[in-house]
Amino acid sequence: MFTYQEVDKKKTYSYTQNNIVYVFVELNDNIYRKDEAWSKIRHGLKDFKMTLPAGVLALLVNDDFGNTSSLLITMDSEDKTNRELQEQMSNLCDALRTIPEVGNIKVYGTIKEEINVYVEQEKIVSYGINQQVLMANLYLQGLLSPGGSVDDYPIHISSQYSSEREIGEQIVYSDPTGNIVKLKDIARIERQYAKPTSYISKDDKNTIVLSVEMRSGNNIVKFGNEVDVVLAEFEETLPESVTIYRITDLPKFVGKSVFSFLRDLVLSIIIVIGVMLLLFPLKSAFVAAIGIPISTAISIGIMYLVGMELNTVTLAALIVVLGMIVDNSIVVIDGYTELLKGGHSRWYSAIESANNYASSLIVATLAICIMFYPMLFTFTGVFSDFVKLFPFTISISLLTSLGIALFVVPHMEFRYIKLPKKDAKISFLTKAQNKLFDVLEGGFDKLLDKCFKYPAFVLLFASGIVVAAVLLFMATPIQMMPLSDRDCFTIEIHLPYGSSLQETAKVCDSIENMFGDDDRIIAMTKFVGTSSPRFAATYAPNMPGSNYAQFIVNTKSEKATESFISEYHDKMYNYFPEAVVRIKQLDYQAMKNPIEIRFYGDNIDTLKGQTDKLVAFLRTMEDETPWPHTDCDGYVPAIKVDINSEEAFQIGITKTGLATNLAMNLNGIPLTTVWEGDYSIPVKLMIEREDGGVTSTTLKDEMISSGVPGVSVPLRQVADLSAEWYPAQITHRNGVNCITVSSDMKYGGSQPLIMKKVNKYIKEEITPNLPEGVSIEYGGLSEANKTTAPEVLITVIFAVLVMFFFIVFNFKKISLALLTVFSTALCLFGALLGLRIFNMDLSLTAVLGVVSLIGIIVRNGIIMFEYAEQLHNEEHYSYKEAALLAGKRRMRPIFLTSTTTAVGVVPMIISQSALWMPLGVIIFFGTTFSILLIVTVLPVSYWKMFEVIEKRKLKKNAR
């Protein structure tokens, strides 16, 4: 695999267990044409198969392992057989395939019927029939091969067996005198269900599961509606005892999320308009607010025309810019009313207000739009896929609002906004608004005068705010993707390697009895000996095994899921003495365990010695780290058979013959297949037993058929038997022996705090005594954060650099650009404080909020400094006077735009979505806390900075 440049070596690992090697391959993040890469690898592996030893039976490639089921549908019944359910499920599959959007369909949990031929050993011995010849004869009778052709007509040979009766009539022996022995004379032929290695059950009923995938590029909500129609029609045709139930429903989840965002979008529009009506004169509020629905509608129309999806990411972007949409209009309207008050005509004021602010608004808007695009290149993998539409949605919406502010708003100002007549009656709302702004402006003017009186204190205070923000950032936990809000969760059960399916089933039954009556739970579907198909993109199915089981638990609501998990998560790990029960909430981030430490080296035993130390340490803090374990825990027993070649050769027993004999005697060997229409039934040949089966102690006495007809010898005569133990699982990562120490966390625990303790122990106790050739690497959340933290930092740096270059282009002053960029640090304290108040981590959506916040703050800085520069350069005010006047004059538009931006994300906070709430918290608290800082610190900073620059120039000129 490592010969392919597309393969990410560090993320490629393998498990070796029970004579099977599972290799999990990941492609590099920069591979965008994934289908071509997988096709190339698949074809290469076909050629590689030819070079493998003859003992390798198969090399299978599963490149749809990462495909996610859109729907998992159970079909269960108390009185129908598994085959009858399969027939009904087949009809359902045919009905679903009529939907164009349906992709891959798979059925799980089927138990095949098989026809078992139980040979009576005494009879074949008495007839002198050789066991190996019997197997070969029956196999060849069932084998179909081409019959050639005559005159271009192909010859078709009919199937030999079509029922148990025909199998029984098969002649297995004849002699020269015409005597024959049929199979039914020496064997009992019986049809039964195969002994399952795994099974699925819901409510203790016979159950099978259908996985339905949607073809990419389709509307999943529309797809879900079409499936609903088909299922409703199909249910009417089902027998009364057969029921179907959707245990996972991605279309419903997505539809609910989209509806929630649409509701939040409408609610945000109403809140923003409501705030504007409170803070603006009625007509001014109307003119500004009319741009919100118009801009949003135009943006959605453009997105539709260019083929952009309306999903949770694009809807979140529309909510984020909702407050910004109206900001450009507010600034233009504020300039218009100021010009009107100055005695200018409505026509002049409308044109001039747009002209005065056009350059600063265009620069600020373009800067905000462009600052989101670097994240398309800095983020990799799933994060890149997640944010890929965010910048485009922001750009479409903001540029649309800019066009409305510069071309539509001036016309509406001219038509609807006039200065009130001197004798006009002032409404109560207008009086209240005037009173509010008189108080705000009066209080702010006094505050700003104080700030200019004590500039050193203001700058020191601002520096303290920045330092506090840095300290708060260092104390904020980082988890790029949060837990998922779903009305379902999983329970995973792990027993020691070598445990039987019956032992695992007993634990599952106990869990069902414990939780079956909980009123928060609607349904529990158990997968015993296997795991469910992948029903969430970040939830990887576990490898099947008799010691493993999984439940998918459906609850009444997301709140019920959270309530149940918080109650039982920590209790269940050690509830059963021989089993680990892991209650797992679905996650937006794909990882097996939040805590993982990998040990690499050549010698497995050496690695085990080091990993055992760390596991022992983790067990001392099990209140924080439940279920410490490694992926190399446990050994499984086996029976080693050393054949005596000389003895075996003398009586015609080969290694292959011995293996075939044992397989037939113990488990049966496949012979052929009987077809009943489209339904296939395998035929197995096995030895009839009356002693209850073979045990490890009686295996040596098992009779083995020799090459001499009618002669069998006990196994102990031709082979020596001994017990052996071998590791249940051997893991390689990047082609090197690797043992991973893993642990979960208590519910709500902090992974960074736990890792501080783990790192300290490793540094003090393990690293100093680490054997040569052994290395340590961190996985889990630590690896994810280590990978994404630089991406986050680079994204923010690029956003700031984009802003910097735009400001330099606009003001032609690097010093002013640096000051504007510095202003962005003033918003971070409030943003991070909001995360701490709500006990939230710094996540991917929080980073989107930070980038948005930087744009909002810089736009306010541009609006203020643009006016200050105008006062200084055109009206020849001193820097101090220009800064003071700009601060007082620009307070109102900055206050209004910041307020509308902050309240626009309130519904996102109220909805309490684990994924999107951090974005709303960042913007709301960051904007709210920075309003006073922006309109006080920036004017003082502007004054002092240019005062210093001016003094230096004067000194230089004096020389």
LUMPA-285467 format. One record per residue (C-alpha): z, x, y. Coordinates in steps of 0.02 Angstrom, whole numbers, padded with zeros to 5 digits, always signed. Example, Ala and Ser with C-alpha at 12.3 -4.5 7.8 and 13.67 -1.06 7.14 Angstrom:
BEGIN
+00390+00615-00225;+00357+00684-00053;
***
This chain:
BEGIN
+00000+00000+00000;+00037+00144+00117;-00146+00198+00115;-00186+00048+00226;-00161+00082+00411;-00126-00103+00440;+00034-00095+00336;+00200-00065+00423;+00281+00062+00308;+00456+00045+00380;+00461-00142+00348;+00383-00135+00175;+00508-00141+00032;+00515-00181-00153;+00634-00255-00280;+00627-00204-00463;+00714-00323-00582;+00690-00382-00761;+00526-00288-00791;+00448-00358-00632;+00418-00269-00465;+00410-00376-00308;+00333-00285-00160;+00354-00366+00011;+00225-00305+00136;+00223-00329+00324;+00078-00288+00438;+00095-00190+00599;+00130-00294+00753;-00033-00240+00835;-00138-00319+00697;-00212-00480+00764;-00347-00515+00634;-00221-00538+00495;-00334-00633+00375;-00457-00488+00371;-00316-00365+00339;-00246-00466+00195;-00420-00488+00121;-00448-00300+00129;-00282-00267+00042;-00315-00400-00091;-00484-00324-00137;-00409-00150-00139;-00273-00203-00260;-00402-00272-00381;-00476-00098-00397;-00301-00022-00405;-00260-00133-00556;-00389-00039-00659;-00292+00124-00637;-00125+00054-00698;-00060+00084-00876;-00110-00038-01012;+00067-00107-01021;+00051-00185-00847;+00011-00365-00886;-00035-00430-00714;-00048-00383-00531;-00034-00540-00425;-00057-00550-00237;+00023-00691-00139;-00035-00680+00042;+00018-00857+00086;+00201-00814+00056;+00233-00836+00242;+00150-01006+00253;+00268-01141+00311;+00275-01315+00235;+00254-01450+00365;+00333-01577+00247;+00438-01567+00089;+00434-01735+00000;+00541-01775-00151;+00493-01901-00283;+00634-01954-00399;+00676-02085-00528;+00817-02129-00647;+00707-02193-00789;+00537-02108-00771;+00496-01949-00865;+00444-01792-00776;+00265-01818-00835;+00263-01995-00765;+00324-01928-00598;+00188-01796-00603;+00056-01930-00625;+00124-02025-00475;+00132-01864-00374;-00047-01825-00421;-00099-01993-00348;-00001-01954-00189;-00088-01785-00174;-00258-01870-00189;-00209-01992-00051;-00146-01853+00065;-00304-01749+00040;-00402-01884+00131;-00315-01827+00292;-00429-01694+00371;-00283-01593+00440;-00198-01571+00270;-00205-01393+00208;-00121-01322+00053;-00030-01443-00063;+00088-01384-00198;+00203-01473-00320;+00370-01396-00371;+00496-01441-00503;+00375-01499-00637;+00431-01474-00816;+00285-01456-00936;+00277-01540-01104;+00242-01422-01247;+00198-01441-01429;+00311-01334-01536;+00258-01283-01709;+00418-01244-01806;+00367-01139-01957;+00484-01145-02108;+00503-00964-02161;+00545-01003-02342;+00381-01098-02363;+00269-00964-02293;+00357-00837-02403;+00334-00949-02556;+00149-00973-02517;+00129-00787-02487;+00062-00815-02312;+00072-00666-02195;+00157-00714-02031;+00044-00605-01926;-00114-00673-02008;-00050-00849-01979;-00028-00815-01792;-00199-00734-01777;-00284-00877-01870;-00206-01013-01763;-00241-00916-01603;-00424-00892-01644;-00444-01076-01690;-00384-01124-01517;-00484-00992-01424;-00644-01055-01342;-00787-00936-01304;-00970-00964-01254;-01082-01018-01397;-01242-00944-01329;-01398-01047-01298;-01557-01105-01384;-01718-01135-01287;-01617-01118-01126;-01499-01256-01185;-01317-01197-01180;-01215-01227-01337;-01045-01310-01306;-00915-01303-01445;-00791-01443-01438;-00607-01406-01422;-00524-01382-01591;-00361-01471-01549;-00334-01630-01450;-00170-01693-01527;-00022-01646-01634;-00106-01727-01784;-00259-01613-01772;-00146-01462-01757;-00055-01516-01916;-00221-01534-02010;-00268-01354-01975;-00294-01258-02139;-00192-01099-02141;-00219-01043-02321;-00344-01067-02461;-00374-00983-02629;-00530-00962-02737;-00484-01113-02841;-00495-01229-02691;-00312-01251-02658;-00272-01263-02473;-00116-01263-02366;-00116-01354-02201;-00004-01312-02056;+00092-01475-02077;+00139-01418-02253;+00235-01268-02190;+00288-01322-02015;+00366-01461-01915;+00261-01507-01763;+00351-01587-01618;+00311-01626-01437;+00454-01595-01314;+00488-01536-01138;+00499-01349-01116;+00671-01275-01090;+00677-01258-00901;+00713-01092-00816;+00744-01191-00657;+00747-01371-00600;+00759-01483-00446;+00873-01632-00429;+00916-01757-00294;+01061-01878-00318;+01067-01826-00502;+00893-01898-00530;+00739-01823-00610;+00651-01749-00457;+00493-01657-00409;+00449-01593-00236;+00284-01594-00143;+00249-01462-00010;+00118-01511+00118;+00048-01385+00241;-00055-01421+00395;-00213-01327+00437;-00189-01215+00588;-00259-01270+00755;-00213-01454+00734;-00091-01568+00823;+00061-01573+00709;+00130-01733+00787;-00036-01822+00756;-00039-01749+00582;+00135-01818+00549;+00083-01993+00607;-00066-01990+00487;+00046-01936+00344;+00168-02077+00387;+00028-02204+00367;-00025-02134+00198;+00154-02127+00134;+00190-02305+00189;+00036-02370+00097;+00076-02265-00057;+00257-02323-00068;+00195-02501-00091;+00107-02449-00252;+00257-02359-00328;+00361-02432-00470;+00528-02499-00411;+00628-02358-00489;+00527-02219-00404;+00573-02168-00227;+00504-02038-00107;+00602-01952+00030;+00559-01821+00161;+00691-01686+00150;+00606-01583+00286;+00489-01655+00417;+00419-01527+00539;+00306-01653+00629;+00459-01761+00663;+00559-01611+00725;+00417-01552+00838;+00383-01728+00900;+00567-01750+00941;+00569-01583+01032;+00412-01625+01131;+00482-01797+01175;+00644-01715+01231;+00547-01596+01344;+00438-01735+01413;+00598-01832+01449;+00673-01679+01532;+00513-01653+01632;+00514-01831+01698;+00701-01820+01731;+00677-01655+01823;+00542-01733+01931;+00657-01878+01974;+00804-01761+02012;+00699-01646+02122;+00626-01792+02218;+00800-01868+02234;+00871-01706+02306;+00727-01694+02428;+00758-01872+02486;+00940-01823+02519;+00899-01663+02611;+00735-01708+02697;+00683-01844+02817;+00605-01984+02716;+00423-01952+02764;+00439-01764+02747;+00518-01787+02576;+00377-01904+02526;+00242-01779+02580;+00327-01635+02488;+00372-01736+02333;+00200-01811+02308;+00140-01639+02258;+00255-01635+02106;+00173-01770+01997;+00000-01726+02064;+00021-01540+02027;+00097-01574+01856;-00042-01696+01809;-00178-01576+01866;-00096-01432+01772;-00088-01531+01610;-00270-01583+01635;-00325-01402+01658;-00225-01351+01504;-00314-01485+01404;-00485-01430+01466;-00456-01247+01420;-00383-01293+01250;-00201-01248+01281;-00072-01335+01172;+00061-01448+01245;+00211-01379+01150;+00392-01337+01185;+00345-01170+01266;+00217-01242+01386;+00328-01391+01427;+00473-01273+01462;+00360-01176+01580;+00316-01337+01671;+00502-01375+01693;+00539-01198+01753;+00406-01206+01890;+00449-01384+01938;+00565-01327+02077;+00441-01193+02129;+00298-01319+02139;+00376-01402+02288;+00436-01241+02371;+00267-01198+02450;+00254-01373+02520;+00432-01365+02588;+00396-01203+02681;+00236-01273+02758;+00322-01436+02809;+00468-01341+02884;+00347-01239+02990;+00256-01397+03042;+00414-01485+03102;+00467-01328+03197;+00301-01323+03289;+00314-01508+03328;+00486-01480+03403;+00409-01341+03506;+00295-01467+03592;+00134-01437+03495;+00018-01575+03438;+00020-01640+03261;-00155-01573+03227;-00115-01399+03291;+00053-01397+03202;-00025-01447+03036;-00161-01314+03044;-00051-01178+03116;+00092-01205+02993;-00027-01178+02847;-00107-01027+02932;+00060-00947+02975;+00126-00956+02798;-00037-00939+02700;-00031-00750+02675;+00153-00742+02624;+00138-00895+02511;-00018-00827+02427;+00060-00656+02400;+00223-00728+02335;+00136-00853+02221;+00015-00726+02149;+00157-00603+02123;+00260-00733+02029;+00110-00778+01922;+00061-00600+01879;+00236-00538+01845;+00241-00641+01684;+00084-00564+01608;+00156-00393+01561;+00263-00481+01430;+00105-00520+01334;+00089-00332+01303;+00271-00276+01302;+00330-00403+01175;+00268-00380+00996;+00265-00480+00836;+00339-00655+00836;+00403-00638+01014;+00227-00604+01077;+00165-00760+00986;+00310-00859+01059;+00276-00818+01243;+00087-00804+01239;+00056-00970+01332;+00204-00956+01452;+00118-00848+01587;-00041-00953+01585;+00056-01115+01607;+00157-01040+01750;-00003-00979+01835;-00096-01143+01819;+00049-01244+01888;+00094-01127+02033;-00086-01099+02089;-00114-01286+02084;+00040-01315+02192;-00016-01178+02312;-00183-01264+02335;-00094-01430+02369;+00024-01347+02494;-00115-01263+02593;-00249-01398+02588;-00172-01567+02549;-00001-01557+02632;-00069-01516+02808;-00176-01673+02804;-00030-01781+02746;+00084-01701+02878;-00038-01748+03014;-00050-01927+02952;+00130-01968+02910;+00254-01849+02994;+00289-01876+03178;+00432-01833+03293;+00546-01984+03317;+00538-02067+03485;+00684-02036+03600;+00738-02218+03599;+00703-02242+03412;+00846-02301+03305;+00907-02167+03186;+00943-02223+03009;+01108-02190+02922;+01023-02072+02797;+00944-01971+02938;+01110-01960+03028;+01193-01900+02869;+01056-01771+02840;+01067-01709+03019;+01256-01699+03005;+01242-01603+02841;+01122-01475+02911;+01218-01462+03075;+01371-01417+02973;+01273-01300+02859;+01179-01214+02998;+01333-01204+03110;+01439-01132+02971;+01300-01014+02917;+01269-00954+03095;+01453-00909+03112;+01451-00823+02942;+01295-00724+02986;+01369-00671+03152;+01522-00608+03058;+01411-00516+02936;+01320-00429+03079;+01489-00386+03155;+01546-00300+02995;+01384-00235+02914;+01472-00098+02814;+01581-00226+02725;+01429-00335+02686;+01332-00190+02610;+01485-00133+02513;+01512-00310+02449;+01328-00321+02396;+01344-00155+02304;+01499-00221+02216;+01403-00375+02162;+01267-00265+02087;+01395-00156+01996;+01483-00312+01930;+01315-00376+01867;+01285-00213+01773;+01458-00221+01693;+01433-00403+01648;+01265-00362+01570;+01344-00226+01462;+01474-00352+01401;+01347-00489+01363;+01300-00504+01177;+01115-00493+01139;+01033-00606+01012;+00852-00633+01052;+00832-00794+00954;+00974-00920+00931;+01021-01037+00790;+00909-01188+00771;+00954-01367+00816;+00904-01461+00657;+00970-01612+00564;+00971-01510+00404;+01043-01347+00338;+01048-01250+00176;+01182-01202+00051;+01147-01047-00053;+01243-01010-00214;+01247-00834-00285;+01327-00797-00454;+01340-00626-00537;+01180-00559-00615;+01163-00616-00795;+01244-00785-00764;+01161-00928-00858;+01074-01076-00780;+01211-01188-00850;+01346-01089-00759;+01250-01102-00597;+01223-01288-00623;+01411-01315-00643;+01444-01240-00471;+01305-01348-00398;+01382-01504-00475;+01551-01459-00402;+01474-01439-00228;+01387-01607-00245;+01550-01690-00291;+01639-01606-00144;+01514-01653-00009;+01423-01803-00081;+01537-01930+00005;+01540-01843+00175;+01478-01972+00300;+01385-01837+00398;+01270-01805+00250;+01122-01916+00208;+01047-01825+00059;+01070-01666-00044;+00926-01592-00142;+00968-01448-00258;+00854-01312-00322;+00940-01233-00472;+00873-01066-00534;+00749-01059-00390;+00736-01088-00204;+00643-01213-00099;+00471-01177-00028;+00473-01100+00146;+00504-01250+00259;+00547-01152+00417;+00449-01002+00480;+00604-00892+00487;+00684-00950+00323;+00620-00842+00181;+00634-00913+00004;+00748-00818-00114;+00681-00742-00274;+00708-00857-00425;+00846-00818-00548;+00965-00908-00664;+01111-00848-00556;+01044-00926-00395;+01034-01102-00324;+00999-01182-00157;+01032-01350-00075;+00934-01428+00067;+01060-01543+00151;+01000-01681+00267;+01122-01740+00399;+01129-01885+00521;+01098-01778+00674;+01100-01603+00746;+01280-01633+00801;+01327-01680+00623;+01248-01518+00559;+01347-01413+00683;+01508-01508+00646;+01491-01487+00457;+01446-01303+00465;+01587-01261+00585;+01710-01347+00466;+01653-01271+00300;+01557-01112+00341;+01703-00992+00327;+01797-01089+00190;+01664-01088+00056;+01629-00902+00032;+01778-00876-00084;+01805-01054-00142;+01737-01019-00317;+01805-00866-00409;+01637-00816-00485;+01516-00880-00354;+01475-00850-00170;+01433-01011-00078;+01342-00976+00084;+01319-01119+00208;+01175-01067+00319;+01117-01144+00482;+00931-01125+00512;+00889-00984+00631;+00747-00946+00750;+00761-00763+00700;+00708-00705+00528;+00838-00599+00441;+00935-00606+00279;+01103-00549+00349;+01162-00515+00527;+01249-00355+00469;+01147-00230+00368;+01170-00043+00343;+01040+00047+00237;+01072+00206+00139;+00920+00312+00089;+00914+00452-00038;+00840+00517-00200;+00987+00482-00316;+01043+00301-00342;+01216+00352-00406;+01246+00458-00250;+01195+00312-00140;+01310+00196-00237;+01458+00308-00202;+01429+00296-00014;+01390+00110-00010;+01545+00069-00113;+01652+00151+00022;+01575+00044+00158;+01588-00116+00056;+01773-00078+00025;+01798-00057+00213;+01708-00221+00252;+01821-00310+00129;+01971-00257+00234;+01901-00362+00376;+01837-00510+00275;+01900-00631+00407;+01757-00563+00513;+01635-00507+00379;+01633-00628+00232;+01533-00582+00078;+01510-00394+00094;+01390-00340-00042;+01242-00229-00082;+01069-00269-00150;+01110-00156-00298;+01267-00245-00354;+01290-00278-00538;+01220-00221-00703;+01141-00328-00837;+01155-00298-01025;+01010-00271-01142;+00982-00232-01326;+00885-00074-01358;+00779-00072-01517;+00730+00103-01579;+00599+00079-01714;+00602+00198-01863;+00418+00244-01862;+00412+00318-02037;+00501+00173-02121;+00403+00043-02024;+00236+00127-02061;+00267+00125-02248;+00279-00064-02252;+00146-00098-02119;+00254-00143-01969;+00189-00087-01799;+00278-00092-01631;+00164-00231-01572;+00189-00327-01734;+00378-00306-01720;+00379-00368-01539;+00270-00517-01587;+00382-00560-01735;+00538-00555-01628;+00458-00657-01491;+00405-00792-01616;+00572-00793-01705;+00676-00803-01546;+00575-00891-01411;+00407-00936-01484;+00236-00870-01436;+00093-00968-01355;-00054-01009-01467;-00172-01125-01377;-00182-01275-01262;-00207-01460-01299;-00293-01559-01161;-00262-01743-01133;-00386-01778-00997;-00331-01667-00850;-00158-01641-00923;-00133-01477-01017;-00001-01455-01153;+00033-01279-01217;+00060-01253-01403;+00195-01130-01458;+00227-01058-01629;+00408-01025-01677;+00521-01008-01828;+00620-01159-01885;+00804-01118-01879;+00954-01209-01950;+01089-01084-01908;+01098-01125-01723;+01000-00975-01664;+01013-00787-01658;+01155-00694-01572;+01170-00513-01520;+01275-00479-01676;+01156-00564-01799;+00995-00496-01725;+00998-00347-01844;+00982-00468-01991;+00827-00554-01920;+00686-00552-02048;+00527-00463-01994;+00361-00499-02078;+00283-00341-02150;+00100-00298-02179;+00123-00346-02363;+00090-00535-02388;+00248-00630-02425;+00362-00481-02393;+00489-00482-02250;+00627-00358-02214;+00781-00367-02102;+00764-00286-01931;+00902-00160-01970;+00792-00084-02107;+00656-00029-01986;+00750-00006-01822;+00917+00046-01745;+00998-00071-01619;+01112-00021-01477;+01180-00099-01318;+01130-00034-01147;+01163-00077-00966;+01042-00058-00823;+01046-00102-00637;+01006-00284-00604;+00897-00232-00458;+00825-00071-00387;+00764-00071-00208;+00641+00042-00119;+00603+00038+00067;+00463+00140+00143;+00438+00210-00032;+00614+00284-00041;+00766+00233-00143;+00870+00121-00032;+01032+00024-00052;+01075-00099+00086;+01254-00149+00124;+01252-00325+00195;+01375-00450+00260;+01380-00617+00347;+01489-00656+00497;+01620-00788+00523;+01551-00941+00611;+01532-00903+00796;+01575-00719+00772;+01507-00581+00883;+01395-00459+00789;+01405-00321+00922;+01597-00322+00916;+01597-00312+00726;+01469-00172+00728;+01578-00070+00845;+01711-00065+00709;+01583-00030+00573;+01501+00109+00676;+01671+00189+00707;+01711+00189+00520;+01541+00260+00474;+01554+00395+00607;+01730+00448+00558;+01736+00421+00369;+01560+00424+00298;+01447+00531+00408;+01555+00691+00399;+01551+00687+00208;+01374+00622+00187;+01285+00711+00041;+01129+00810+00079;+00972+00707+00076;+01061+00542+00113;+01022+00455+00277;+01086+00295+00360;+00989+00162+00454;+01046-00001+00533;+00961-00166+00496;+01002-00349+00531;+01037-00398+00710;+01063-00216+00760;+00886-00172+00708;+00815-00327+00792;+00908-00290+00954;+00860-00107+00948;+00678-00158+00933;+00680-00294+01064;+00798-00217+01193;+00668-00090+01253;+00538-00229+01257;+00653-00335+01365;+00691-00189+01481;+00508-00142+01498;+00463-00324+01531;+00588-00337+01674;+00535-00167+01744;+00352-00218+01742;+00395-00383+01826;+00486-00288+01964;+00343-00162+01982;+00216-00304+01999;+00324-00377+02137;+00341-00207+02219;+00154-00175+02230;+00120-00349+02297;+00252-00329+02432;+00184-00157+02480;+00012-00235+02493;+00079-00376+02602;+00196-00278+02719;+00117-00105+02707;+00295-00035+02704;+00369+00046+02549;+00543+00037+02624;+00530-00152+02645;+00461-00170+02469;+00609-00072+02400;+00730-00181+02498;+00647-00339+02432;+00655-00274+02253;+00838-00229+02279;+00870-00410+02326;+00829-00460+02148;+00988-00373+02088;+01091-00495+02192;+01043-00640+02079;+01090-00559+01914;+01278-00577+01933;+01267-00767+01948;+01141-00777+01805;+01247-00674+01684;+01406-00763+01740;+01322-00928+01692;+01289-00861+01517;+01471-00809+01499;+01534-00978+01561;+01433-01065+01425;+01471-00929+01297;+01287-00892+01269;+01196-00733+01216;+01059-00644+01311;+00908-00714+01220;+00719-00714+01237;+00720-00874+01339;+00858-00801+01449;+00742-00654+01484;+00606-00778+01534;+00734-00853+01652;+00775-00682+01726;+00591-00646+01759;+00573-00819+01839;+00729-00787+01942;+00661-00622+02006;+00506-00711+02066;+00607-00847+02153;+00720-00722+02243;+00577-00608+02296;+00482-00758+02366;+00633-00800+02473;+00641-00619+02530;+00457-00620+02577;+00480-00780+02678;+00625-00702+02774;+00552-00528+02802;+00383-00599+02852;+00466-00688+02997;+00575-00539+03043;+00422-00425+03048;+00331-00552+03156;+00476-00558+03279;+00488-00369+03288;+00303-00325+03293;+00230-00469+03394;+00374-00527+03503;+00454-00354+03519;+00629-00401+03464;+00742-00261+03407;+00770-00245+03221;+00945-00315+03239;+00886-00464+03341;+00738-00494+03226;+00849-00488+03072;+00979-00605+03147;+00851-00732+03206;+00753-00724+03042;+00913-00754+02944;+00959-00906+03049;+00782-00976+03056;+00740-00953+02872;+00906-01018+02806;+00844-01197+02799;+00683-01170+02696;+00771-01046+02581;+00916-01166+02554;+00797-01312+02520;+00681-01216+02402;+00827-01138+02307;+00912-01307+02289;+00757-01392+02219;+00726-01246+02100;+00906-01251+02037;+00915-01439+02010;+00744-01440+01925;+00818-01355+01770;+00976-01461+01761;+00902-01576+01624;+00865-01419+01522;+01050-01376+01531;+01107-01553+01496;+00998-01564+01339;+01097-01415+01268;+00951-01347+01168;+01007-01184+01089;+00834-01111+01121;+00801-01166+01300;+00971-01195+01378;+00994-01007+01419;+00836-01013+01526;+00904-01161+01625;+01076-01080+01644;+01000-00917+01708;+00893-01004+01840;+01026-01128+01896;+01172-01007+01913;+01064-00862+01972;+00984-00965+02110;+01144-01054+02161;+01250-00897+02171;+01117-00800+02264;+01082-00924+02406;+01218-00857+02520;+01187-00677+02468;+01002-00687+02508;+01024-00761+02682;+01168-00645+02730;+01146-00479+02640;+00958-00466+02665;+00958-00485+02856;+01097-00356+02871;+01009-00238+02750;+00846-00258+02845;+00932-00217+03010;+01028-00065+02947;+00884+00008+02849;+00758+00003+02990;+00890+00057+03115;+00914+00215+03013;+00726+00239+02998;+00704+00215+03185;+00842+00340+03226;+00761+00468+03113;+00595+00443+03200;+00676+00464+03371;+00762+00624+03312;+00600+00691+03245;+00506+00650+03404;+00645+00730+03510;+00616+00893+03419;
***
